Amino acid sequence: MNIKNAIELIQEMLEDGAVPKNVRARLEKTISVLQEKEENRIKVSRALHELEEISNDTNMQADTRTQLFNVVSVLEIV
C-alpha cells in the first residue's frame, strides 16, 4: 500500500452522495496534502491529523467512518 492507494480510497468516498459537504471538503483537503511535494512522512502525518479531525464529525454515517479508518490504516503502513 502507498499514498496513491490512500488517495484512491478517499476519492471513492468523495463519490458517495451520503458523505456530508463539510466532510467532503476536508477529504479534498486531505488529498491535496497527500499530493504536495514534501517528504512522505510529513505528508502522511498531516493527512492523518486531518482524517482524525474528520472522524470526530457527528454527522458522518457509520459506513463512511469505517472507510475513513481504512484510509488511516493504509497511511499508517506508509
Helices and strands as residue ranges (DSSP letters): H 3-15, H 21-35, H 40-55, H 62-77
